[in-house]
Amino acid sequence: MDTITKAKKAAGEKAASLVQSGMLVGLGTGSTAYWAIEKIGQMVKEGLNIRAVATSVASEQQAIALGIPITSFSEVQQLDIDIDGADEISEDLQIIKGGGGALLREKIVAHASRKKVIVADERKYVRTLGKFPLPVEIIPFGWELVFKSVQALKGSPTLRTREDKPYITDNGNYIIDCLFGSIENPEQLHHQLKAMTGVVETGLFINLKPTVIIAFENGEVKTI
Ligand SMILES: O=C(CO)[C@H](O)[C@H](O)COP(=O)(O)O
């Protein structure tokens, strides 16, 4: 296992250790949240009694394969803890998510959770957001118009594709990955994008007040 994968595993497992019996748990998406889900699966086999809401079809399938009981917002209103990854975390704990395409469900689950835990390796921790292209989930109909509106905002959007076709989210939408340069005011940018008709959600996770667990390649794990 390479040092970055080891760091992701360390961060994910540290976050899993915060999960206790009786909790309702949000399961994130991506290669770091993966390790938290694996650990929670192991804990369930050892007697941990939880129910979970997954943020993507992929994470739900992983959880089901591990025997983690799955629930949904038709049965529960609030979760105790959500464990998820990030693409960038700034020093003031604003976050870009959506690299894995699950930003909409991730945001719904994060906002429904009392405690939000973000797990990441050290490469994700940055001074200012913006090097990672901001994922924005948009409605397929008229996506070209949103594309132009982002350009008018001095952004540089790219339609995400898979096998030469538009990438389709679990919600049936498209994603545009948008470079804006250094994002000095993430809150303002989030609101400007949300105001565009056709935008479903942005990957800017603002003022979430998360607990951030960062794992370093040297084996150190820090909670911020
Ligand atoms: O937002 C996400 C998926 O939509 C992921 O949490 C984010 O992309 C981080 O993934 P990874 O841990 O694989 O780097």
The ligand as an SDF file (V2000), in Angstrom:
LIG
                    3D

 14 13  0  0  0  0  0  0  0  0999 V2000
  -16.6690   14.7570   -2.7550 O   0  0  0  0  0  0  0  0  0  0  0  0
  -16.4000   13.5950   -2.9720 C   0  0  0  0  0  0  0  0  0  0  0  0
  -17.2010   12.7500   -3.8600 C   0  0  0  0  0  0  0  0  0  0  0  0
  -18.2060   13.4820   -4.4770 O   0  0  0  0  0  0  0  0  0  0  0  0
  -15.2450   12.9690   -2.2960 C   0  0  0  0  0  0  0  0  0  0  0  0
  -15.4540   13.0260   -0.9270 O   0  0  0  0  0  0  0  0  0  0  0  0
  -14.0180   13.7230   -2.6770 C   0  0  0  0  0  0  0  0  0  0  0  0
  -13.9110   13.7050   -4.0820 O   0  0  0  0  0  0  0  0  0  0  0  0
  -12.7780   13.1160   -2.0550 C   0  0  0  0  0  0  0  0  0  0  0  0
  -12.5350   11.8630   -2.5980 O   0  0  0  0  0  0  0  0  0  0  0  0
  -11.2060   11.0750   -2.2830 P   0  0  0  0  0  0  0  0  0  0  0  0
  -11.2200   10.7500   -0.8210 O   0  0  0  0  0  0  0  0  0  0  0  0
  -11.3010    9.8600   -3.1920 O   0  0  0  0  0  0  0  0  0  0  0  0
  -10.0480   11.9510   -2.6730 O   0  0  0  0  0  0  0  0  0  0  0  0
  1  2  2  0
  2  3  1  0
  2  5  1  0
  3  4  1  0
  5  6  1  0
  5  7  1  0
  7  8  1  0
  7  9  1  0
  9 10  1  0
 10 11  1  0
 11 12  2  0
 11 13  1  0
 11 14  1  0
M  END
$$$$
